[in-house]
Amino acid sequence: MTATSDNLREKGNQAFKQGKFQEAIDRYTEAINLLTDLQVTELTKCYSNRSQCYINLNQYEEAIEDATRGKENKSIN
């Protein structure tokens, strides 16, 4: 994981802990956009974290999509 995507994921984690779920989603999305398909573990973490944010915002379809993406990435590894 590059320092930038790692930093963005950490900022997402901090926003999540503060209950700022949309901000966390935005940071996780930025991190995902910087990662490549070869960075499977990091992609899985970001999708999983973003999925939980969507659940907390009652956006269940988006949560399912991200959980599925995370699972698909994990099975590639």
ZAVEXKE-569673 format. One record per atom (N, C-alpha, C): z, y, x; residue in one letter. Coordinates in steps of 0.02 Angstrom, whole numbers. Layout:
residues N
+--------+--------+--------+---+
:     c3 :     c2 :     c1 : r :
+--------+--------+--------+---+
:      Z :      Y :      X : a :
...
+--------+--------+--------+---+
This chain:
residues 77
+--------+--------+--------+---+
:     c3 :     c2 :     c1 : r :
+--------+--------+--------+---+
:      0 :    -58 :     42 : m :
:      0 :      0 :      0 : m :
:      0 :     62 :     45 : m :
:    -42 :    109 :     29 : t :
:    -44 :    169 :     69 : t :
:     19 :    210 :     55 : t :
:     34 :    254 :    101 : a :
:     93 :    297 :     92 : a :
:     87 :    338 :     29 : a :
:     27 :    359 :     12 : t :
:     17 :    400 :    -47 : t :
:     30 :    361 :   -111 : t :
:      2 :    302 :   -117 : s :
:     13 :    263 :   -178 : s :
:     86 :    240 :   -183 : s :
:    115 :    224 :   -127 : d :
:    186 :    205 :   -126 : d :
:    229 :    263 :   -150 : d :
:    214 :    322 :   -125 : n :
:    250 :    382 :   -144 : n :
:    243 :    395 :   -219 : n :
:    182 :    387 :   -246 : l :
:    170 :    398 :   -317 : l :
:    208 :    348 :   -359 : l :
:    209 :    285 :   -338 : r :
:    245 :    234 :   -375 : r :
:    320 :    250 :   -375 : r :
:    346 :    272 :   -319 : e :
:    417 :    291 :   -315 : e :
:    432 :    351 :   -360 : e :
:    387 :    399 :   -362 : k :
:    396 :    456 :   -408 : k :
:    395 :    432 :   -480 : k :
:    353 :    383 :   -495 : g :
:    352 :    353 :   -561 : g :
:    418 :    319 :   -577 : g :
:    445 :    283 :   -528 : n :
:    510 :    250 :   -537 : n :
:    565 :    301 :   -551 : n :
:    564 :    357 :   -515 : q :
:    615 :    409 :   -525 : q :
:    609 :    440 :   -595 : q :
:    547 :    454 :   -615 : a :
:    536 :    482 :   -682 : a :
:    559 :    433 :   -736 : a :
:    546 :    369 :   -726 : f :
:    567 :    318 :   -774 : f :
:    643 :    318 :   -781 : f :
:    678 :    320 :   -725 : k :
:    751 :    320 :   -727 : k :
:    780 :    380 :   -764 : k :
:    742 :    435 :   -764 : q :
:    763 :    496 :   -797 : q :
:    740 :    498 :   -870 : q :
:    706 :    445 :   -892 : g :
:    683 :    442 :   -961 : g :
:    619 :    482 :   -973 : g :
:    586 :    502 :   -919 : k :
:    524 :    541 :   -924 : k :
:    465 :    492 :   -921 : k :
:    456 :    456 :   -976 : f :
:    409 :    401 :   -976 : f :
:    336 :    422 :   -969 : f :
:    316 :    477 :  -1000 : q :
:    246 :    499 :   -992 : q :
:    233 :    520 :   -920 : q :
:    280 :    554 :   -890 : e :
:    273 :    574 :   -820 : e :
:    268 :    511 :   -775 : e :
:    309 :    461 :   -790 : a :
:    306 :    398 :   -752 : a :
:    238 :    365 :   -760 : a :
:    213 :    364 :   -822 : i :
:    146 :    335 :   -834 : i :
:     94 :    371 :   -792 : i :
:     98 :    437 :   -790 : d :
:     49 :    477 :   -751 : d :
:     53 :    459 :   -677 : d :
:    113 :    452 :   -649 : r :
:    119 :    435 :   -578 : r :
:     95 :    364 :   -564 : r :
:    112 :    316 :   -608 : y :
:     89 :    248 :   -598 : y :
:     12 :    245 :   -603 : y :
:    -16 :    283 :   -649 : t :
:    -88 :    284 :   -656 : t :
:   -121 :    312 :   -593 : t :
:    -93 :    365 :   -565 : e :
:   -119 :    392 :   -502 : e :
:   -116 :    340 :   -446 : e :
:    -61 :    304 :   -443 : a :
:    -54 :    253 :   -391 : a :
:   -106 :    198 :   -401 : a :
:   -115 :    175 :   -464 : i :
:   -164 :    123 :   -479 : i :
:   -233 :    145 :   -457 : i :
:   -250 :    208 :   -471 : n :
:   -316 :    233 :   -453 : n :
:   -329 :    235 :   -378 : n :
:   -276 :    237 :   -339 : l :
:   -283 :    238 :   -266 : l :
:   -286 :    168 :   -235 : l :
:   -262 :    118 :   -272 : l :
:   -258 :     51 :   -245 : l :
:   -325 :     14 :   -254 : l :
:   -336 :    -35 :   -210 : t :
:   -396 :    -76 :   -215 : t :
:   -377 :   -144 :   -245 : t :
:   -427 :   -181 :   -265 : d :
:   -414 :   -248 :   -294 : d :
:   -382 :   -295 :   -244 : d :
:   -385 :   -279 :   -180 : l :
:   -355 :   -322 :   -129 : l :
:   -279 :   -311 :   -124 : l :
:   -255 :   -258 :   -153 : q :
:   -184 :   -242 :   -151 : q :
:   -151 :   -268 :   -215 : q :
:   -155 :   -333 :   -224 : v :
:   -136 :   -366 :   -287 : v :
:    -63 :   -354 :   -304 : v :
:    -18 :   -363 :   -258 : t :
:     53 :   -357 :   -272 : t :
:     70 :   -287 :   -296 : t :
:     43 :   -237 :   -262 : e :
:     57 :   -168 :   -280 : e :
:     28 :   -150 :   -348 : e :
:    -33 :   -174 :   -362 : l :
:    -64 :   -163 :   -427 : l :
:    -22 :   -194 :   -483 : l :
:      1 :   -255 :   -471 : t :
:     41 :   -289 :   -521 : t :
:    105 :   -250 :   -536 : t :
:    138 :   -225 :   -485 : k :
:    199 :   -186 :   -494 : k :
:    185 :   -124 :   -536 : k :
:    131 :    -89 :   -520 : c :
:    115 :    -27 :   -556 : c :
:     98 :    -41 :   -629 : c :
:     58 :    -93 :   -641 : y :
:     41 :   -110 :   -710 : y :
:    103 :   -131 :   -749 : y :
:    146 :   -169 :   -717 : s :
:    208 :   -191 :   -751 : s :
:    253 :   -132 :   -767 : s :
:    262 :    -88 :   -719 : n :
:    304 :    -29 :   -730 : n :
:    275 :     15 :   -785 : n :
:    209 :     25 :   -783 : r :
:    177 :     67 :   -833 : r :
:    183 :     35 :   -902 : r :
:    177 :    -31 :   -905 : s :
:    184 :    -67 :   -968 : s :
:    253 :    -53 :   -999 : s :
:    305 :    -55 :   -959 : q :
:    373 :    -42 :   -984 : q :
:    378 :     29 :  -1011 : q :
:    347 :     77 :   -978 : c :
:    347 :    146 :  -1003 : c :
:    315 :    149 :  -1072 : c :
:    258 :    115 :  -1080 : y :
:    225 :    115 :  -1145 : y :
:    270 :     83 :  -1198 : y :
:    306 :     31 :  -1181 : i :
:    352 :      0 :  -1229 : i :
:    405 :     51 :  -1250 : i :
:    432 :     87 :  -1202 : n :
:    483 :    137 :  -1218 : n :
:    457 :    194 :  -1261 : n :
:    391 :    205 :  -1259 : l :
:    360 :    257 :  -1301 : l :
:    330 :    228 :  -1365 : l :
:    346 :    164 :  -1378 : n :
:    320 :    129 :  -1438 : n :
:    243 :    126 :  -1440 : n :
:    213 :    124 :  -1382 : q :
:    140 :    118 :  -1376 : q :
:    124 :     46 :  -1355 : q :
:    131 :      1 :  -1403 : y :
:    130 :    -70 :  -1389 : y :
:     62 :    -97 :  -1369 : y :
:      8 :    -71 :  -1396 : e :
:    -58 :    -95 :  -1376 : e :
:    -71 :    -81 :  -1302 : e :
:    -53 :    -20 :  -1280 : e :
:    -61 :     -3 :  -1210 : e :
:    -17 :    -47 :  -1166 : e :
:     44 :    -60 :  -1190 : a :
:     91 :   -102 :  -1153 : a :
:     62 :   -172 :  -1143 : a :
:     33 :   -200 :  -1196 : i :
:      4 :   -267 :  -1192 : i :
:    -55 :   -267 :  -1143 : i :
:    -97 :   -215 :  -1147 : e :
:   -154 :   -211 :  -1101 : e :
:   -131 :   -211 :  -1028 : e :
:    -81 :   -170 :  -1013 : d :
:    -58 :   -167 :   -943 : d :
:    -22 :   -231 :   -922 : d :
:     16 :   -260 :   -967 : a :
:     49 :   -323 :   -951 : a :
:     -3 :   -377 :   -936 : a :
:    -56 :   -377 :   -975 : t :
:   -111 :   -425 :   -964 : t :
:   -145 :   -412 :   -897 : t :
:   -159 :   -349 :   -882 : r :
:   -190 :   -332 :   -817 : r :
:   -145 :   -353 :   -760 : r :
:    -81 :   -340 :   -766 : g :
:    -35 :   -360 :   -714 : g :
:    -33 :   -435 :   -703 : g :
:    -35 :   -472 :   -758 : k :
:    -35 :   -545 :   -754 : k :
:   -100 :   -570 :   -722 : k :
:   -156 :   -540 :   -741 : e :
:   -220 :   -560 :   -712 : e :
:   -222 :   -547 :   -637 : e :
:   -195 :   -490 :   -615 : n :
:   -192 :   -475 :   -544 : n :
:   -148 :   -525 :   -507 : n :
:    -92 :   -542 :   -538 : k :
:    -46 :   -589 :   -506 : k :
:    -76 :   -658 :   -497 : k :
:   -116 :   -680 :   -547 : s :
:   -145 :   -746 :   -542 : s :
:   -200 :   -750 :   -490 : s :
:   -228 :   -693 :   -471 : i :
:   -279 :   -691 :   -419 : i :
:   -249 :   -708 :   -352 : i :
:   -186 :   -685 :   -342 : n :
:   -152 :   -692 :   -278 : n :
:   -141 :   -764 :   -258 : n :
+--------+--------+--------+---+
